[in-house]
């Protein structure tokens, strides 16, 4: 068991290295960039372009660019956007929401999957086992963005249980009692319609 896990971890590192290398090559070797359009640039624009190349390390040899890029990735430095705002600010703004969604969906999935799996293992080839097989096949076959859109249609626009976007209903502070009250009122409202 441990040898299998170690082997899989080593394979994962190798695959990650290959994917990072392919991404680097795809970004660096694509034809054309803003600095290659130096024809027709004024002297000030050309000087600014050269300063930007030096700032981003694009004037270094390709192997130094690659090592610098790997180092920045490992240290979580993803650079700046067009407005000179660090990309990390955009990432960290939504990390909590992503982990909340991940944790909630994992808990719900495990609460359903474990009892159903135990039940189906005791009654193989039964109706519940075949239904589980069909549902898992459909779940793997439908792309996530299509399934997400369907679930949003059902739970936000048909049942009115959840807001269609964002994590909170407008004008709510996000405290637990507010969230439960909002969810409960939406549930009652959808039942009375």
C-alpha positions as CSV (number, residue, x, y, z in Angstrom):
1,X,0.0,0.0,0.0
2,X,2.7,2.5,1.0
3,X,4.8,1.6,-2.0
4,X,1.8,2.2,-4.3
5,X,1.2,5.6,-2.7
6,X,4.9,6.6,-2.9
7,X,5.0,5.5,-6.5
8,X,1.9,7.5,-7.3
9,X,3.4,10.6,-5.6
10,X,6.5,10.3,-7.7
11,X,4.5,10.0,-10.8
12,X,2.5,13.0,-9.8
13,X,5.6,15.1,-9.4
14,X,6.9,14.0,-12.8
15,X,3.6,14.8,-14.5
16,X,3.5,18.2,-12.7
17,X,7.0,18.9,-13.9
18,X,6.1,18.0,-17.5
19,X,2.9,20.1,-17.4
20,X,4.8,23.1,-16.0
21,X,7.5,22.7,-18.7
22,X,4.9,22.5,-21.5
23,X,3.1,25.6,-20.1
24,X,6.3,27.5,-20.0
25,X,7.3,26.5,-23.5
26,X,3.8,27.4,-24.8
27,X,4.0,30.9,-23.2
28,X,7.6,31.6,-24.2
29,X,7.7,30.2,-27.7
30,X,4.5,31.6,-29.1
31,X,5.1,33.9,-32.0
32,X,4.8,37.6,-31.4
33,X,4.7,39.7,-28.3
34,X,4.4,43.3,-27.4
35,X,8.1,43.9,-27.6
36,X,8.4,42.4,-31.1
37,X,6.2,45.2,-32.4
38,X,9.1,47.6,-32.1
39,X,8.7,48.7,-35.7
40,X,7.2,52.2,-35.6
41,X,7.9,52.7,-31.9
42,X,9.2,56.0,-30.7
43,X,12.5,56.1,-28.8
44,X,10.6,56.5,-25.5
45,X,8.3,53.6,-26.3
46,X,11.2,51.4,-27.2
47,X,13.1,52.3,-24.0
48,X,9.9,51.5,-22.0
49,X,9.6,48.1,-23.8
50,X,13.2,47.3,-23.0
51,X,12.7,48.3,-19.3
52,X,9.7,46.0,-19.1
53,X,11.6,43.1,-20.7
54,X,14.3,43.6,-18.0
55,X,11.7,43.9,-15.2
56,X,10.1,40.6,-16.2
57,X,13.4,38.9,-16.9
58,X,12.6,38.4,-20.6
59,X,16.0,39.6,-21.6
60,X,17.7,36.6,-19.8
61,X,18.6,33.3,-21.4
62,X,15.7,30.9,-21.7
63,X,17.1,28.5,-19.1
64,X,17.3,31.4,-16.5
65,X,13.8,32.4,-17.4
66,X,12.6,28.9,-16.8
67,X,14.4,28.6,-13.4
68,X,13.0,32.0,-12.4
69,X,9.5,31.0,-13.5
70,X,9.7,27.7,-11.5
71,X,11.0,29.6,-8.4
72,X,8.2,32.1,-8.6
73,X,5.6,29.3,-8.9
74,X,7.0,27.5,-5.9
75,X,7.0,30.7,-3.8
76,X,3.5,31.6,-4.9
77,X,4.5,34.7,-6.8
78,X,2.2,34.8,-9.8
79,X,3.1,38.3,-10.9
80,X,0.9,41.4,-11.6
81,X,-2.1,42.0,-13.7
82,X,-2.5,44.8,-16.2
83,X,-3.4,47.2,-13.4
84,X,-0.2,46.3,-11.5
85,X,-2.2,44.5,-8.8
86,X,-0.7,41.2,-7.5
87,X,-2.5,38.1,-8.8
88,X,-2.3,36.7,-5.3
89,X,-4.9,39.2,-4.1
90,X,-7.4,37.9,-6.7
91,X,-6.6,34.3,-5.7
92,X,-6.8,34.7,-1.9
93,X,-10.1,36.7,-2.3
94,X,-11.8,33.5,-3.5
95,X,-9.9,30.8,-1.7
96,X,-12.2,30.7,1.4
97,X,-15.3,30.4,-0.9
98,X,-13.7,27.6,-2.8
99,X,-12.8,25.7,0.3
100,X,-16.2,26.2,1.8
101,X,-17.8,24.8,-1.4
102,X,-15.3,22.0,-1.5
103,X,-15.8,21.0,2.2
104,X,-19.6,21.2,2.0
105,X,-19.9,19.2,-1.2
106,X,-17.4,16.5,0.2
107,X,-19.4,16.2,3.4
108,X,-22.7,15.9,1.6
109,X,-21.2,13.4,-1.0
110,X,-19.7,11.2,1.8
111,X,-22.9,11.3,3.8
112,X,-24.8,9.9,0.8
113,X,-22.1,7.7,-0.8
114,X,-20.9,5.7,2.2
115,X,-24.2,4.4,3.4
116,X,-25.4,3.8,-0.2
117,X,-22.1,2.0,-1.0
118,X,-22.4,-0.2,2.1
119,X,-26.1,-1.0,1.3
120,X,-25.2,-1.8,-2.4
121,X,-22.3,-4.0,-1.3
122,X,-24.7,-6.2,0.7
123,X,-27.2,-6.3,-2.2
124,X,-25.2,-6.6,-5.3
125,X,-27.0,-6.4,-8.7
126,X,-30.1,-5.1,-7.0
127,X,-32.2,-2.2,-8.1
128,X,-30.3,0.3,-5.8
129,X,-26.9,-1.0,-7.1
130,X,-28.0,-0.6,-10.8
131,X,-29.4,2.9,-10.0
132,X,-26.1,3.9,-8.4
133,X,-24.2,2.6,-11.5
134,X,-26.5,4.6,-13.8
135,X,-26.2,7.8,-11.7
136,X,-22.4,7.5,-11.5
137,X,-22.2,6.9,-15.3
138,X,-24.4,10.0,-15.9
139,X,-22.3,12.0,-13.4
140,X,-19.1,11.2,-15.2
141,X,-20.6,11.7,-18.7
142,X,-22.1,15.1,-18.2
143,X,-19.5,17.9,-18.2
144,X,-19.2,19.8,-14.9
145,X,-20.2,23.2,-16.4
146,X,-23.4,21.7,-17.9
147,X,-24.4,19.9,-14.7
148,X,-23.6,23.0,-12.7
149,X,-25.9,25.1,-14.9
150,X,-28.7,22.5,-14.6
151,X,-28.4,22.4,-10.8
152,X,-28.3,26.2,-10.7
153,X,-31.5,26.3,-12.8
154,X,-33.2,23.8,-10.4
155,X,-32.1,25.1,-7.0
156,X,-32.0,28.8,-7.7
157,X,-34.7,29.5,-10.3
158,X,-37.2,26.7,-9.9
159,X,-37.1,25.9,-6.2
160,X,-35.6,29.3,-5.0
161,X,-33.5,27.6,-2.3
162,X,-30.2,29.3,-3.0
163,X,-29.1,32.6,-4.6
164,X,-28.2,32.2,-8.3
165,X,-24.7,33.7,-7.8
166,X,-22.5,34.6,-4.9
167,X,-22.4,32.9,-1.5
168,X,-24.8,35.1,0.3
169,X,-28.2,36.7,-0.3
170,X,-27.9,40.4,-0.7
171,X,-28.0,42.5,2.5
172,X,-27.0,39.5,4.7
173,X,-23.8,39.5,6.8
174,X,-23.1,35.8,6.3
175,X,-23.6,34.8,10.0
176,X,-24.9,31.3,10.5
177,X,-28.3,32.3,11.8
178,X,-28.8,34.7,8.9
179,X,-27.9,31.9,6.5
180,X,-30.2,29.4,8.1
181,X,-33.0,31.9,8.3
182,X,-32.6,32.9,4.6
183,X,-32.5,29.3,3.5
184,X,-35.5,28.4,5.6
185,X,-37.5,31.3,4.4
186,X,-36.7,30.4,0.8
187,X,-37.7,26.8,1.5
188,X,-41.0,28.0,2.9
189,X,-41.6,30.4,0.1
190,X,-41.0,27.8,-2.5
191,X,-43.4,25.4,-0.7
192,X,-46.2,28.0,-0.7
193,X,-45.9,28.8,-4.4
